Amino acid sequence: MAEEINSIFKLDSNTIKALQTKIGTKADGMIGANTIKKLQEFLNTETNAGLSEDGKLGPKTIKALQSYVGVEADGAFGPVTANALKLKLMENENGEQVITDGSGMDAAIEKYMREQGLA
């Protein structure tokens, strides 16, 4: 079951571990019912999503996650949602991008250039 959900998310294990750490569950890199339940609890706390905390990944949970990461909430988890989640997980508590592995370097450089009036 966990492998099936991981393939739906198309997320690498480091991103899954970062998500698990963020939502307060064991960071094992596998998405299963416990991770989904913790995600639902997290989204209910962060966004007042009103989700059933049943550990099932359905369109309502995906829509709440999409709203949390700032993409169109269509209930279908695809590359846009995956990339937005990765970027969201690189934010600190103030919502600022924190570069940890170079994957956000282009966005950080672009932001810096805009702030400096260079772009």
N, C-alpha and C positions, 0 to 999 in steps of 0.2 A: 504494500500500500504506500509506504513512504517513498519508494522509488518512483511510483506512478505520479505522485503529487510533485516530486522534484522535477520530473520531466515536463509537467504542465507549467511549472514556474520558469523552467529553463534558467535557473540560477546556479552559479557555481557554489561550491561548498563554503568558500570564504564569505560570500554574500549572505548565505543562509545562516552561517554562524554569527555574523554581525547582526542580522535580524533577530536571531534567537537571544543574543545578549541584550539587545535593545528592549525586547518584550519580556525578559526575565525568565527564560527557560534554559534548560541544558543546551549548550552550544555544541551539538554533535554533527551539524551539517546535514541533517536529514529532516525533511518536513513530514511529520506524521500528525496524528490526531491531537497529541498533546501540544505541539507547536501551534497548530491551527486554533486550539482552544485558548492558548495564551495570547495569540494574535487577536482573537475576538475580544478577549478581556481588555487588552491594550487599546484596541480601537474604540471600544465602548468608553473607556476612561478618557482617551485623548480627543475623541470626536463626537461623543454621545451618539454613537451609531445605532444603539438599540438592537444589537445583534444577539441572537441566541448563542450562548457559549457552549456549543455542542461538539466542537472539534471537526465539523464538516466544512469543507471548502466549497461554498456555493456562491452564486452571483452576488448575494447581499454582502458577503464578507469581502469579495473582490472589489465591489463598488466602494465599500467603506475604505478599503486599502487604497484604492485609486484616488479617492477624495483626499485622504491623508497625504499622499505623495504629490498631489496637485496635477493629476491628469484627468482626461475625460472619464467619468465613471460609467462605463458601458457594461461592466460585469464580465469582460473577457480579458484574461491575463495574457498579455503578449509582450513583444519587445519594448514598446513604449513604457508600459507599466514597470517592466523589469529594470529598464534604465533609470526611470524616475526613482524607483525604490533604492537602487544602488547609490544615486546621488543623495537622496534623503538620509541614508545611513551614514553618509560622510559629513553630516551637519553636526555641529556641537549644540549645546543646550540653548544657544542664542539664535539658532537657525543659520549660522555661518558655516560655509564649506570648510572642512578640515581635510587636507590631503594626506592620505595615509599610504598610498601605493602608486601614485603617479596617474591613476586612471582619471582623476579629476583635474589634472594639470592644465589642459587646454582651457577648461572653463575658468579656472582660477586666473590664468594669464589674461584671458579676455576680460574678466571682471576688473582686474588690476588696471588694465589699459583704459577701460571705460572710466574708472575712478580718477585716473591721472589725466584724463582728457586726451589720450593718445589714440583712441579708436572712435 
